[in-house]
């Protein structure tokens, strides 16, 4: 009887461990969420304007894939003027600043780029990322056009940003 109970419990935990949240679905509305600027003020996704494409990326400052993605966007920063960029992290601002200084320096001075902190850890349950980095491109109507967690998809995002 103990063995049967143990097998049942083990199976239950194994199933729960492999259960994942649904992947982001193209065509869905941008979730309502509030993040923090470096000065401590709140920035809501409600403040993201319609009429312009919006790129949102969840990153971790120590993630090598995130570092590559931001470096690649930095190298092509002149091509990013067609959208607003929001880089979101759950890290502390000293880590975020180090990350941006080392991998995203050209992005820091751009008016259409905003770095935000997810202090309340709401990004994951609202946006359903698969892993770091997770990249989302929302259309002018604030509906999801493209999602990827693959660092090799940076060119796809750039070409979609550049297209009207």
Backbone torsions as a table, in degrees:
resi	resn	phi	psi	omega
1	UNK	NA	-40.4	178.9
2	UNK	-62.8	-40.0	179.3
3	UNK	-62.3	-44.3	-179.6
4	UNK	-61.6	-43.3	177.8
5	UNK	-63.2	-43.6	179.3
6	UNK	-62.0	-44.2	179.0
7	UNK	-63.5	-40.7	178.3
8	UNK	-62.1	-47.6	179.8
9	UNK	-63.2	-44.5	179.4
10	UNK	-61.3	-42.8	177.9
11	UNK	-64.3	-38.7	178.9
12	UNK	-63.4	-46.8	179.0
13	UNK	-67.7	-36.4	178.2
14	UNK	-63.9	-42.4	178.8
15	UNK	-64.4	-43.4	-179.7
16	UNK	-65.6	-34.5	-178.6
17	UNK	-68.4	-31.1	-178.4
18	UNK	-93.6	-6.4	177.6
19	UNK	-72.7	133.1	-179.5
20	UNK	-124.6	156.4	174.4
21	UNK	-69.0	154.6	179.6
22	UNK	-64.3	146.5	177.7
23	UNK	-70.4	153.4	176.4
24	UNK	-58.1	140.9	-175.0
25	UNK	-109.0	125.7	178.0
26	UNK	-58.4	135.9	179.8
27	UNK	97.8	-9.5	179.5
28	UNK	-80.7	154.2	179.1
29	UNK	-71.3	153.0	175.3
30	UNK	-65.7	129.3	179.1
31	UNK	-64.0	151.3	175.0
32	UNK	-84.0	119.5	-177.5
33	UNK	-149.8	154.3	177.3
34	UNK	-121.0	129.6	178.4
35	UNK	-122.8	177.7	-175.9
36	UNK	-119.5	136.0	172.2
37	UNK	-79.0	170.4	180.0
38	UNK	-61.8	-29.5	179.9
39	UNK	-81.5	0.9	177.8
40	UNK	92.5	-7.4	179.5
41	UNK	-75.3	153.0	-177.6
42	UNK	-86.9	138.4	173.1
43	UNK	-122.6	123.1	-178.9
44	UNK	-103.2	149.5	175.2
45	UNK	-64.2	-17.3	173.4
46	UNK	-63.2	-27.8	-178.7
47	UNK	-78.9	-10.4	178.0
48	UNK	-72.6	122.6	-173.9
49	UNK	-74.4	145.3	169.2
50	UNK	-77.8	162.4	178.2
51	UNK	94.9	-8.4	177.3
52	UNK	-135.7	141.4	175.5
53	UNK	-67.2	150.8	-179.2
54	UNK	-131.1	127.6	177.3
55	UNK	-105.4	128.8	177.6
56	UNK	-125.0	132.4	179.3
57	UNK	-130.9	128.7	171.3
58	UNK	-91.4	126.5	-179.9
59	UNK	-135.8	161.1	171.8
60	UNK	-120.1	131.4	-174.1
61	UNK	-60.6	-25.3	-178.6
62	UNK	-96.4	-1.0	-177.7
63	UNK	-79.1	120.1	-179.5
64	UNK	-63.8	-35.9	179.4
65	UNK	-66.6	-40.1	177.3
66	UNK	-63.8	-41.0	179.1
67	UNK	-61.7	-41.6	178.7
68	UNK	-65.2	-43.1	-179.0
69	UNK	-61.9	-49.4	-178.7
70	UNK	-66.3	-36.7	175.3
71	UNK	-61.6	-42.5	178.7
72	UNK	-65.8	-41.1	175.6
73	UNK	-64.5	-38.9	179.3
74	UNK	-61.7	-41.9	179.8
75	UNK	-63.8	-25.8	-177.9
76	UNK	-114.7	28.8	-173.8
77	UNK	-58.0	-31.2	-180.0
78	UNK	-64.6	-22.7	-178.6
79	UNK	-88.0	0.1	-172.0
80	UNK	-99.9	8.2	-174.4
81	UNK	-71.3	-11.6	-177.6
82	UNK	-83.1	3.7	-178.4
83	UNK	-150.0	163.0	171.2
84	UNK	-91.7	138.7	-177.9
85	UNK	-116.3	130.1	179.1
86	UNK	-125.5	114.8	179.4
87	UNK	-104.3	119.3	-171.7
88	UNK	-118.5	133.9	178.7
89	UNK	-140.5	151.0	174.5
90	UNK	-90.0	-2.3	-179.0
91	UNK	-70.1	166.3	172.6
92	UNK	-71.6	155.0	-176.2
93	UNK	-63.2	-28.1	178.1
94	UNK	-65.8	-35.4	175.8
95	UNK	-72.6	-40.5	178.6
96	UNK	-61.8	-44.8	-179.9
97	UNK	-64.3	-40.9	177.2
98	UNK	-60.9	-45.6	178.8
99	UNK	-57.6	-49.6	-177.9
100	UNK	-67.7	-38.4	179.1
101	UNK	-64.1	-33.8	-175.7
102	UNK	-94.6	-26.1	-174.7
103	UNK	-124.0	-18.7	-175.6
104	UNK	-131.6	29.3	-175.0
105	UNK	-53.3	-46.9	178.9
106	UNK	-61.0	-28.9	-179.1
107	UNK	-72.0	-29.3	-176.1
108	UNK	-60.3	-30.5	-175.7
109	UNK	-93.4	-3.9	-177.7
110	UNK	-81.0	136.1	-177.9
111	UNK	-69.7	-23.6	-177.5
112	UNK	-94.7	10.8	180.0
113	UNK	-116.9	130.1	178.1
114	UNK	-130.6	131.5	177.4
115	UNK	-102.1	129.3	-174.2
116	UNK	-129.9	153.1	177.8
117	UNK	-108.6	133.3	175.8
118	UNK	-95.6	71.2	-175.6
119	UNK	-62.4	-32.2	-176.1
120	UNK	-94.5	4.2	176.7
121	UNK	54.9	50.0	180.0
122	UNK	-104.2	-13.2	-176.8
123	UNK	-59.1	-49.8	-174.5
124	UNK	-60.4	-49.7	179.7
125	UNK	-69.8	-22.4	-178.6
126	UNK	-91.0	-38.1	-175.2
127	UNK	-99.5	-16.0	177.4
128	UNK	57.6	52.6	177.7
129	UNK	-68.9	153.7	177.7
130	UNK	-87.0	-36.7	-177.1
131	UNK	-168.3	-179.6	172.8
132	UNK	-92.5	140.6	-16.0
133	UNK	-76.9	152.8	172.2
134	UNK	-118.8	127.4	-175.0
135	UNK	-119.9	135.3	-177.5
136	UNK	-129.7	133.3	172.2
137	UNK	-118.1	119.2	178.6
138	UNK	-102.7	140.5	179.5
139	UNK	-75.0	-179.3	-179.6
140	UNK	-61.6	-20.9	178.6
141	UNK	-93.1	5.6	179.7
142	UNK	66.3	31.2	173.7
143	UNK	-109.4	142.8	-175.9
144	UNK	-64.2	124.8	177.5
145	UNK	-101.1	-36.8	-173.5
146	UNK	-152.8	135.2	174.7
147	UNK	-131.1	141.1	173.1
148	UNK	-157.8	150.5	172.9
149	UNK	-118.8	18.9	-177.0
150	UNK	-107.8	119.9	-178.1
151	UNK	-60.4	-21.3	-179.9
152	UNK	-76.3	-6.2	-178.8
153	UNK	-89.8	4.2	179.1
154	UNK	-53.0	-46.4	178.5
155	UNK	-58.9	-35.7	177.0
156	UNK	-61.9	-43.4	179.6
157	UNK	-65.5	-43.1	-179.1
158	UNK	-63.4	-42.7	179.5
159	UNK	-65.9	-34.9	178.1
160	UNK	-71.9	-33.6	177.5
161	UNK	-66.3	-41.1	-177.5
162	UNK	-71.6	-27.8	-179.2
163	UNK	-75.6	144.3	-179.5
164	UNK	-82.5	NA	NA
